[in-house]
Amino acid sequence: MELPEQQFLPFYLPPSTQPPSGGIITSAGGMGQSLQTSDQPIYGMYFPSELTDMPPMSGSEGVFGWEISHQIDPFQVKCDRLIAICFPENPGQGSSPTGLPDQGIESGPTADGLKEWLTPDHVKHFVRLFFINFQGHFPMIHLPTFNMLTIADGLLLAMICIGAVYSDKGITAEDVRAMIDRSFAALDGTDHGLSDGSQVSTSWQLEELQARYFLHVLSAWHGTFDQRESTRRSYGIVIAKAQGAGLSRPFTPNNPGAAGFSMYHQVGDHQLSSPGGWDWASWVEQERRNRLMFGILLLDTAYAIFFNHPPRVNLHDIRLTLPSDDAAWDAPDAQECANALGLNGEGPNSKNIAGSGRAQQPEFMATVNALLEPSQEFKPGTTNAYSKFILVHALHSHIWVTQQRLPNATEMGIGQAIGSMVDPSVGWGSEGNELSANGESSGRGTLEGFIGNTLIGGQLRPNTLSEADRAVRICQYSLEKWKKAWETDLNSQFPLPGARVGFGRDGLPFYWLAKLYLARNRTTEWRHGISDDRTVAKVKNMLKHVRGFIVEDTGRLDLQGAVSAIDDGYAMDELTYDMKLLFRPIGTDSSSD
């Protein structure tokens, strides 16, 4: 069977088992060998361009190209397993560890209807849509080594739920929301635990944490009010599990992971080994961990931006390198990955245009410090678009914490005119269980989340106008340094507008949004957990407002599936919490025709 031309993403592993001659390849014990020469079958994500090209799952040669018995369909076995954990015969009672209500729903017509979506054909369809329409927004899954039959059940369920959002097969928002609840319950029933103080965790455990993250993303942008509220409050459990798994630090020679340690993910003072010591397996393992931790940070910051929920991730705890360039992450094998990282010289690296072209990305916290420290420079060309998207969200977290500590830390508070950037009558803020408008404790609870070091001396200071002035200046200057690097790199890394795809590569709207937050603090009537529709609608309208700034400033609103494409009807009410209206479809699924 001939493999079709790649249409959107590398949905299959290369058939060749022999590495190209010359250059850097994975080491003898690395992933390339274990995948290509092992006796274990390769479950590559090969998706034909037409559904009719898909070989039958029960034939003598299965969809993944190895001999299987006529009596055993491994994919059907996987689907049966998903049904078993989602619809247990004796569901438990009480509350789940996630903070969600017990999801043990009694069998009935609704349950029977949901089971119909967990057939092999539907699961393949949903997973395909996940990669086509969501992966490009936030690239978290390493597609070249993705194994749909041995993937953790919880992660596959989460991917199914997300893919179902983009499906035209008839699955409804209510069906997806019910599957979210059942997927959480399945995770709670099979949780292996990550908070054991050990940094070494199996791939299965890491995938369970990825599953929880994806389900929280889906609940935030596609769930009911109860799902949004419950998962937002329980998100601290995901953060705690990530910390327990040591995701905020890289594996090191003294504390290696299952595949060892990645030399190009080390932080702090260290000497890089020669490129010949590079290993694809350890590189992929660490990059997966890094991207999950940054995804957890992004959702935590999104809760602050869209719902005014206090940030819970301590930026200073994250000692990781920023995500690699897309060309390295998407590379189908060790050789192509080494080429994209520049380990084989500039010639083979020529395909890596939309990135920094660096073998090792800058350390996250060192880069944040470079943005916030006036005496340091944030050099263009050192980060890729996804990394800058993460960095501007880190600045949002810093601004939120700063304004909670120093309510006068606004341009209005220090007497600056804000021109036409925002209607002076508009006010945003937080009170209730947080802090009162004058900065004193409301007496009805303590501030939830992290409000530690703000990089303004590292400790709580008197709320004086001069201190607020200094804090605002630091935030303003850091944003302008970020914007200068963004604009410079945009022209060099994306000379063709159509090459930049996805929400996570559209950081400029969040620069302008941060400027609006600096203009005025959030008022007492905007607080999390009161009215999601009102709070999200305000932020959505602010993002719509900044479109004009972007066009005026750059003349470009050309990014597919990004912030400018958010549907105006999104989150108007419960029925319009439809995630595909927020993270817009990127590709098309020809198999659905």
C-alpha positions as CSV (number, residue, x, y, z in Angstrom):
1,M,0.0,0.0,0.0
2,E,1.4,3.3,-1.0
3,L,1.6,6.1,1.5
4,P,-0.2,9.3,0.3
5,E,1.5,12.6,0.1
6,Q,1.5,14.5,3.4
7,Q,-1.4,16.9,3.5
8,F,-1.2,18.7,6.8
9,L,0.9,16.9,9.4
10,P,3.2,13.9,9.3
11,F,0.5,11.3,10.1
12,Y,2.8,8.3,9.7
13,L,6.2,7.0,10.6
14,P,8.7,6.7,7.7
15,P,8.8,3.1,6.4
16,S,12.5,3.0,6.1
17,T,14.4,1.2,8.9
18,Q,17.8,2.4,7.8
19,P,19.0,5.8,8.9
20,P,20.5,8.1,6.2
21,S,24.2,8.1,5.9
22,G,26.2,10.7,7.6
23,G,25.1,13.3,10.2
24,I,23.6,12.9,13.6
25,I,21.3,9.9,14.3
26,T,19.8,8.6,17.5
27,S,22.2,6.6,19.7
28,A,22.2,2.8,19.7
29,G,19.7,2.7,22.6
30,G,17.7,5.5,21.2
31,M,14.1,5.8,20.0
32,G,14.9,5.3,16.3
33,Q,16.2,1.8,17.0
34,S,13.5,0.9,19.5
35,L,10.8,1.9,17.1
36,Q,12.2,0.7,13.8
37,T,14.1,-2.5,14.7
38,S,12.2,-3.7,17.7
39,D,10.1,-6.9,17.6
40,Q,7.2,-4.7,18.9
41,P,4.8,-3.5,16.2
42,I,4.7,0.2,15.3
43,Y,1.3,1.8,15.7
44,G,1.9,4.9,13.5
45,M,-0.9,7.4,13.0
46,Y,-1.2,6.8,9.3
47,F,-4.4,8.4,8.0
48,P,-5.2,7.9,4.3
49,S,-6.5,10.8,2.3
50,E,-9.7,8.9,1.7
51,L,-11.6,6.7,4.1
52,T,-11.9,4.1,1.3
53,D,-8.1,3.7,1.4
54,M,-8.2,2.6,5.0
55,P,-7.4,-1.1,5.2
56,P,-9.9,-3.2,7.1
57,M,-9.1,-3.6,10.8
58,S,-9.9,-7.3,10.8
59,G,-8.0,-8.4,7.7
60,S,-4.9,-10.4,7.6
61,E,-2.9,-7.2,7.3
62,G,-4.1,-4.6,9.8
63,V,-4.2,-0.9,9.4
64,F,-0.8,-0.6,11.0
65,G,0.8,-3.1,8.6
66,W,1.5,-6.2,10.7
67,E,0.0,-9.6,10.7
68,I,-2.9,-10.1,13.1
69,S,-5.3,-12.8,13.7
70,H,-8.7,-12.8,12.0
71,Q,-10.3,-13.3,15.4
72,I,-8.6,-10.4,17.2
73,D,-9.0,-6.8,16.2
74,P,-6.6,-4.9,18.6
75,F,-8.4,-1.6,17.9
76,Q,-11.8,-3.1,18.9
77,V,-10.1,-4.4,22.1
78,K,-8.9,-0.9,22.8
79,C,-12.4,0.6,22.3
80,D,-14.0,-2.1,24.5
81,R,-11.5,-1.1,27.2
82,L,-12.6,2.5,26.9
83,I,-16.2,1.6,27.2
84,A,-15.5,-0.6,30.2
85,I,-13.7,2.2,32.2
86,C,-16.2,4.9,31.1
87,F,-19.3,2.8,31.9
88,P,-18.4,0.6,34.9
89,E,-21.0,-1.9,36.1
90,N,-20.7,-0.7,39.7
91,P,-19.9,3.0,39.7
92,G,-18.7,4.4,43.0
93,Q,-20.4,6.9,45.2
94,G,-19.3,10.3,46.5
95,S,-16.9,12.8,45.2
96,S,-13.9,12.2,43.0
97,P,-10.3,13.3,43.8
98,T,-10.6,16.0,41.1
99,G,-13.2,17.9,43.1
100,L,-15.8,16.9,40.5
101,P,-19.1,15.3,41.6
102,D,-19.3,11.6,41.3
103,Q,-19.5,10.7,37.6
104,G,-21.0,7.2,38.1
105,I,-24.0,7.7,35.9
106,E,-26.5,4.9,35.8
107,S,-26.9,2.9,32.6
108,G,-29.6,4.0,30.4
109,P,-30.5,5.4,26.9
110,T,-27.9,8.2,27.4
111,A,-25.1,5.9,28.3
112,D,-26.0,3.5,25.4
113,G,-26.0,6.5,23.1
114,L,-22.5,7.6,24.2
115,K,-21.1,4.1,23.8
116,E,-22.0,4.3,20.1
117,W,-19.3,7.0,19.7
118,L,-16.6,4.7,21.0
119,T,-16.4,2.4,18.0
120,P,-13.1,2.0,16.0
121,D,-14.3,4.1,13.1
122,H,-15.6,6.9,15.3
123,V,-12.5,6.9,17.5
124,K,-10.2,7.1,14.5
125,H,-12.3,9.9,13.1
126,F,-12.1,11.9,16.4
127,V,-8.4,11.4,16.9
128,R,-7.8,12.5,13.3
129,L,-9.8,15.7,14.0
130,F,-7.8,16.3,17.2
131,F,-4.6,16.3,15.2
132,I,-6.0,18.3,12.2
133,N,-7.8,21.0,14.2
134,F,-6.4,21.2,17.7
135,Q,-2.8,20.0,17.7
136,G,-1.8,23.0,15.6
137,H,-3.1,25.4,18.2
138,F,-1.2,23.9,21.1
139,P,1.3,21.2,19.9
140,M,1.5,18.9,22.9
141,I,1.4,15.4,21.4
142,H,4.5,14.1,19.7
143,L,2.9,12.8,16.6
144,P,5.8,10.8,15.0
145,T,5.9,8.5,18.0
146,F,2.2,8.6,18.8
147,N,0.8,5.1,19.4
148,M,-2.9,4.9,19.4
149,L,-3.2,1.3,20.7
150,T,-0.8,1.6,23.6
151,I,-1.5,5.2,24.6
152,A,-3.0,5.6,28.1
153,D,-6.7,5.1,28.1
154,G,-7.4,8.5,29.8
155,L,-5.3,10.4,27.2
156,L,-7.1,8.7,24.3
157,L,-10.4,9.6,25.9
158,A,-9.4,13.2,26.3
159,M,-8.3,13.4,22.6
160,I,-11.5,11.8,21.5
161,C,-13.5,14.4,23.4
162,I,-11.5,17.3,21.8
163,G,-11.7,15.8,18.4
164,A,-15.5,15.3,18.8
165,V,-15.9,19.1,19.2
166,Y,-14.8,19.5,15.6
167,S,-16.9,16.5,14.2
168,D,-19.8,16.8,11.8
169,K,-20.9,13.2,12.5
170,G,-23.8,14.2,14.7
171,I,-22.2,14.1,18.2
172,T,-23.7,17.0,20.2
173,A,-22.2,19.4,22.8
174,E,-24.2,17.6,25.4
175,D,-22.7,14.3,24.4
176,V,-19.2,15.8,24.6
177,R,-19.9,17.3,28.0
178,A,-21.2,13.9,29.3
179,M,-18.1,12.3,27.9
180,I,-15.9,14.8,29.8
181,D,-17.6,13.8,33.1
182,R,-17.1,10.1,32.3
183,S,-13.5,10.6,31.2
184,F,-12.7,12.4,34.5
185,A,-14.3,9.5,36.4
186,A,-12.3,7.0,34.4
187,L,-9.1,8.8,35.2
188,D,-10.0,8.9,38.9
189,G,-10.6,5.2,38.8
190,T,-7.3,4.4,37.2
191,D,-5.1,7.1,38.7
192,H,-1.6,5.8,39.3
193,G,-0.6,8.9,41.3
194,L,2.2,11.3,40.4
195,S,2.6,13.2,43.6
196,D,5.0,10.7,45.2
197,G,8.0,13.1,45.4
198,S,9.8,11.2,42.6
199,Q,10.8,12.9,39.4
200,V,10.9,9.6,37.5
201,S,7.4,8.8,36.1
202,T,6.4,6.3,33.4
203,S,5.1,7.4,30.1
204,W,1.7,6.1,31.1
205,Q,1.6,8.3,34.1
206,L,2.7,11.3,32.1
207,E,-0.1,10.6,29.6
208,E,-2.6,10.5,32.4
209,L,-1.5,14.0,33.4
210,Q,-1.8,15.1,29.8
211,A,-5.3,13.7,29.9
212,R,-6.3,15.8,32.9
213,Y,-4.8,18.9,31.4
214,F,-6.7,18.4,28.1
215,L,-10.0,17.7,30.0
216,H,-9.5,20.9,32.0
217,V,-9.0,22.8,28.8
218,L,-12.1,21.3,27.3
219,S,-14.1,22.0,30.5
220,A,-13.0,25.6,30.5
221,W,-14.0,26.4,26.9
222,H,-16.7,23.9,26.1
223,G,-18.2,22.8,29.4
224,T,-21.3,23.8,31.3
225,F,-21.2,26.4,34.1
226,D,-20.8,23.6,36.7
227,Q,-18.0,22.0,34.7
228,R,-16.2,25.3,34.2
229,E,-16.5,26.2,37.9
230,S,-15.6,22.8,39.3
231,T,-12.6,22.2,37.1
232,R,-11.3,25.7,37.6
233,R,-11.4,25.2,41.3
234,S,-9.8,21.8,41.1
235,Y,-7.0,22.8,38.7
236,G,-4.6,23.1,41.6
237,I,-4.7,19.3,41.7
238,V,-3.3,19.2,38.2
239,I,-0.6,21.7,39.1
240,A,0.3,19.7,42.3
241,K,0.5,16.5,40.2
242,A,2.8,18.2,37.8
243,Q,5.0,19.4,40.6
244,G,5.0,15.9,42.2
245,A,6.1,14.5,38.8
246,G,9.0,17.0,38.7
247,L,7.8,18.5,35.4
248,S,9.2,22.0,36.3
249,R,12.7,20.7,36.2
250,P,14.5,18.7,33.5
251,F,15.9,15.3,33.9
252,T,19.7,15.5,34.7
253,P,22.7,13.1,34.6
254,N,22.1,12.6,38.4
255,N,18.4,12.2,38.0
256,P,17.6,10.7,34.6
257,G,14.3,9.7,33.2
258,A,13.3,6.4,31.5
259,A,15.3,7.4,28.4
260,G,18.2,9.1,30.3
261,F,18.5,12.9,30.1
262,S,18.5,15.4,27.3
263,M,21.7,17.4,26.9
264,Y,20.0,20.2,25.1
265,H,17.3,20.7,27.7
266,Q,19.7,21.3,30.6
267,V,19.5,24.7,32.4
268,G,21.9,26.8,34.4
269,D,25.7,26.6,34.2
270,H,26.6,23.5,32.2
271,Q,28.8,22.4,29.3
272,L,27.0,20.8,26.3
273,S,28.4,17.5,25.2
274,S,29.4,17.0,21.6
275,P,26.5,16.7,19.1
276,G,27.4,13.0,18.7
277,G,26.1,12.3,22.1
278,W,22.6,13.6,21.2
279,D,19.8,11.0,21.6
280,W,16.4,11.4,20.1
281,A,14.6,9.3,22.7
282,S,15.7,11.4,25.6
283,W,15.2,14.6,23.7
284,V,11.5,13.6,22.9
285,E,10.9,12.5,26.4
286,Q,12.0,15.8,27.9
287,E,10.4,18.0,25.2
288,R,7.0,16.2,26.0
289,R,7.4,17.0,29.6
290,N,8.4,20.6,29.0
291,R,5.4,21.2,26.6
292,L,3.0,19.8,29.1
293,M,4.3,22.0,31.9
294,F,4.0,25.1,29.7
295,G,0.5,24.0,28.7
296,I,-0.4,23.9,32.4
297,L,1.0,27.4,32.8
298,L,-0.9,28.7,29.8
299,L,-4.3,27.4,31.1
300,D,-3.5,28.7,34.6
301,T,-2.8,32.2,33.1
302,A,-5.9,31.9,30.9
303,Y,-8.0,31.4,34.1
304,A,-6.5,34.7,35.3
305,I,-7.0,36.6,32.0
306,F,-10.5,35.4,31.1
307,F,-12.0,34.5,34.6
308,N,-9.9,36.8,36.9
309,H,-8.9,33.7,38.9
310,P,-5.6,34.2,40.8
311,P,-2.6,32.5,39.1
312,R,-1.5,29.3,40.9
313,V,1.7,28.5,39.1
314,N,4.8,30.1,40.6
315,L,6.8,31.3,37.6
316,H,10.0,31.0,39.5
317,D,9.4,27.3,40.0
318,I,9.7,26.6,36.3
319,R,13.3,25.9,35.4
320,L,12.9,24.6,31.9
321,T,14.0,25.5,28.4
322,L,11.3,27.0,26.2
323,P,9.7,24.7,23.5
324,S,11.7,23.7,20.5
325,D,11.0,24.9,17.0
326,D,8.1,23.3,15.2
327,A,10.4,21.7,12.6
328,A,12.3,19.7,15.3
329,W,9.1,18.7,17.2
330,D,7.3,17.6,14.0
331,A,10.4,15.8,12.6
332,P,9.4,12.2,11.6
333,D,12.7,10.7,12.7
334,A,15.9,11.3,14.5
335,Q,17.8,12.4,11.4
336,E,15.3,15.1,10.5
337,C,15.1,16.2,14.1
338,A,18.8,16.6,14.3
339,N,18.8,18.5,11.0
340,A,16.1,20.9,12.4
341,L,18.1,21.5,15.5
342,G,21.1,22.4,13.4
343,L,23.2,19.5,14.7
344,N,24.3,18.6,11.1
345,G,25.2,22.1,10.1
346,E,23.3,25.0,8.4
347,G,22.6,23.2,5.1
348,P,20.3,20.4,6.6
349,N,18.8,23.1,8.9
350,S,17.5,25.1,5.9
351,K,13.9,23.6,6.3
352,N,13.7,25.2,9.8
353,I,12.6,28.6,8.8
354,A,9.8,29.4,11.2
355,G,11.8,29.2,14.3
356,S,15.0,30.3,16.1
357,G,17.1,27.6,14.6
358,R,18.8,26.9,17.9
359,A,19.7,23.4,19.2
360,Q,18.9,24.6,22.7
361,Q,16.2,27.1,23.5
362,P,16.6,29.8,26.2
363,E,15.6,29.0,29.8
364,F,12.1,30.2,30.6
365,M,12.7,32.0,33.8
366,A,16.0,33.6,32.6
367,T,14.1,34.9,29.7
368,V,11.3,36.3,31.8
369,N,13.9,38.0,34.0
370,A,15.5,39.5,30.8
371,L,12.1,41.0,29.9
372,L,11.4,42.4,33.4
373,E,14.9,43.6,34.2
374,P,15.4,47.1,32.5
375,S,19.2,46.6,32.3
376,Q,18.9,43.3,30.4
377,E,18.2,42.8,26.7
378,F,15.6,40.5,25.1
379,K,17.3,39.7,21.8
380,P,15.2,39.1,18.7
381,G,15.9,35.8,17.0
382,T,16.4,33.8,20.2
383,T,12.8,32.5,20.6
384,N,10.2,31.0,18.3
385,A,6.5,32.2,18.0
386,Y,5.1,29.6,20.5
387,S,7.8,30.5,23.1
388,K,6.9,34.2,22.8
389,F,3.2,33.3,23.2
390,I,4.2,31.6,26.5
391,L,6.3,34.6,27.5
392,V,3.6,37.1,27.0
393,H,1.3,35.0,29.1
394,A,4.0,34.9,31.8
395,L,3.9,38.7,31.7
396,H,0.1,38.6,32.2
397,S,0.6,36.5,35.3
398,H,3.2,39.0,36.6
399,I,0.8,41.9,35.9
400,W,-2.1,40.2,37.7
401,V,0.0,39.5,40.8
402,T,1.5,43.0,40.7
403,Q,-1.9,44.7,40.6
404,Q,-3.2,42.6,43.4
405,R,-0.3,43.6,45.6
406,L,-0.3,47.2,44.4
407,P,-3.8,48.3,43.3
408,N,-2.5,51.6,42.2
409,A,-0.1,49.9,39.7
410,T,-2.1,51.1,36.7
411,E,-1.5,53.9,34.2
412,M,-4.6,55.7,35.7
413,G,-3.3,55.1,39.2
414,I,-0.1,56.9,38.5
415,G,-1.8,59.7,36.6
416,Q,-0.9,58.7,33.1
417,A,-3.3,59.4,30.3
418,I,-4.4,56.3,28.4
419,G,-5.8,58.1,25.3
420,S,-8.3,56.1,23.3
421,M,-7.1,52.7,24.5
422,V,-10.0,52.2,26.7
423,D,-13.2,53.8,27.8
424,P,-12.5,55.6,31.1
425,S,-15.8,54.5,32.4
426,V,-14.8,50.8,32.1
427,G,-13.4,49.2,35.2
428,W,-12.1,45.8,36.0
429,G,-11.2,44.2,39.3
430,S,-11.5,41.6,42.0
431,E,-13.0,41.7,45.5
432,G,-15.1,39.3,47.5
433,N,-12.9,36.5,48.6
434,E,-9.8,38.2,47.4
435,L,-8.6,41.7,48.3
436,S,-10.8,44.8,48.7
437,A,-10.4,47.7,46.4
438,N,-8.1,49.6,48.8
439,G,-5.7,46.7,48.9
440,E,-6.7,45.5,52.4
441,S,-7.9,42.0,53.1
442,S,-11.7,41.8,52.8
443,G,-11.8,39.6,55.9
444,R,-13.8,36.9,54.0
445,G,-10.9,34.6,53.2
446,T,-7.3,34.7,52.0
447,L,-6.2,35.2,48.5
448,E,-6.4,31.9,46.5
449,G,-3.4,31.0,44.4
450,F,0.1,32.2,44.2
451,I,1.0,35.8,45.0
452,G,4.7,35.3,45.9
453,N,7.7,37.0,44.4
454,T,6.7,39.7,41.9
455,L,10.2,40.7,40.9
456,I,9.7,44.0,42.6
457,G,12.1,43.4,45.4
458,G,10.8,39.9,46.0
459,Q,8.6,40.8,49.0
460,L,5.4,42.7,49.9
461,R,6.0,46.4,50.1
462,P,4.0,49.4,51.2
463,N,1.4,50.4,48.7
464,T,2.8,53.8,47.8
465,L,2.4,55.7,44.6
466,S,6.2,55.6,43.8
467,E,6.2,51.8,44.2
468,A,3.2,51.5,41.9
469,D,4.9,53.9,39.4
470,R,8.0,51.7,39.3
471,A,5.9,48.5,38.9
472,V,4.0,50.0,36.0
473,R,7.2,51.2,34.3
474,I,8.7,47.7,34.6
475,C,5.6,46.1,33.0
476,Q,5.4,48.7,30.3
477,Y,9.1,48.3,29.4
478,S,8.9,44.5,29.4
479,L,5.9,44.5,27.1
480,E,7.7,46.8,24.6
481,K,10.8,44.6,24.6
482,W,8.6,41.6,23.9
483,K,6.8,43.5,21.1
484,K,10.1,44.5,19.5
485,A,11.3,40.9,19.4
486,W,7.9,39.7,18.1
487,E,7.8,42.2,15.2
488,T,11.4,41.5,14.2
489,D,11.0,37.7,14.3
490,L,7.7,37.8,12.6
491,N,9.3,39.1,9.4
492,S,12.2,36.8,9.5
493,Q,10.6,33.6,10.7
494,F,7.3,33.9,8.8
495,P,8.0,35.8,5.6
496,L,4.9,34.1,4.1
497,P,1.8,35.0,6.2
498,G,0.0,31.7,5.6
499,A,2.9,29.8,7.3
500,R,1.9,30.9,10.8
501,V,-0.9,28.7,12.0
502,G,-2.6,28.3,15.3
503,F,-3.8,30.2,18.4
504,G,-0.5,29.5,20.2
505,R,1.4,31.4,17.6
506,D,-0.7,34.6,17.8
507,G,0.8,36.5,20.7
508,L,0.3,40.1,19.6
509,P,-3.4,40.3,20.7
510,F,-2.2,39.4,24.3
511,Y,0.4,42.2,24.2
512,W,-2.4,44.7,23.5
513,L,-4.6,43.0,26.1
514,A,-1.9,43.4,28.7
515,K,-1.7,47.1,27.8
516,L,-5.4,47.4,28.5
517,Y,-5.0,45.7,31.9
518,L,-2.2,48.1,32.7
519,A,-4.4,51.0,31.8
520,R,-6.9,50.3,34.6
521,N,-7.0,47.7,37.3
522,R,-9.9,45.2,37.5
523,T,-12.9,46.6,39.5
524,T,-14.9,45.0,42.2
525,E,-17.6,43.8,39.8
526,W,-15.4,41.5,37.8
527,R,-14.4,38.5,39.9
528,H,-14.2,34.8,39.2
529,G,-16.9,32.3,39.9
530,I,-19.7,34.9,39.7
531,S,-20.7,35.2,36.1
532,D,-18.5,33.4,33.5
533,D,-20.6,34.8,30.7
534,R,-20.0,38.3,31.8
535,T,-16.3,38.0,32.5
536,V,-15.4,36.0,29.4
537,A,-17.6,38.3,27.3
538,K,-15.6,41.3,28.6
539,V,-12.3,39.8,27.6
540,K,-13.6,38.6,24.3
541,N,-14.8,42.1,23.5
542,M,-11.4,43.5,24.6
543,L,-9.7,41.1,22.2
544,K,-12.1,42.2,19.5
545,H,-11.2,45.8,20.2
546,V,-7.5,45.2,19.9
547,R,-7.9,43.8,16.4
548,G,-8.1,47.5,15.3
549,F,-4.8,48.2,17.1
550,I,-3.1,45.3,15.3
551,V,-4.3,46.3,11.8
552,E,-3.4,49.9,12.5
553,D,0.0,48.9,13.8
554,T,1.1,46.1,11.5
555,G,-1.5,46.0,8.7
556,R,-1.7,42.2,9.2
557,L,-4.6,40.1,10.4
558,D,-3.7,37.1,8.4
559,L,-3.3,34.2,10.9
560,Q,-5.4,31.2,10.3
561,G,-7.4,29.8,13.3
562,A,-6.0,32.4,15.7
563,V,-7.3,35.1,18.0
564,S,-8.7,37.3,15.3
565,A,-10.8,34.4,14.1
566,I,-12.7,33.9,17.5
567,D,-16.4,33.8,16.6
568,D,-18.3,36.8,17.9
569,G,-21.0,34.5,19.1
570,Y,-18.7,32.4,21.4
571,A,-19.6,32.3,25.1
572,M,-22.7,34.5,24.7
573,D,-24.6,31.9,26.7
574,E,-24.3,28.2,27.8
575,L,-25.2,26.9,24.4
576,T,-22.4,28.9,22.7
577,Y,-19.6,27.6,24.9
578,D,-18.4,25.7,21.8
579,M,-14.7,25.4,21.7
580,K,-14.4,25.3,17.9
581,L,-15.7,28.9,17.9
582,L,-12.7,29.8,20.1
583,F,-9.9,27.6,18.7
584,R,-11.0,27.6,15.1
585,P,-10.7,24.5,12.9
586,I,-7.4,24.6,11.0
587,G,-7.7,21.8,8.5
588,T,-10.4,19.6,6.9
589,D,-11.0,15.9,7.3
590,S,-11.4,14.4,3.9
591,S,-12.4,11.1,5.4
592,S,-15.7,12.5,6.6
593,D,-16.9,13.0,3.0
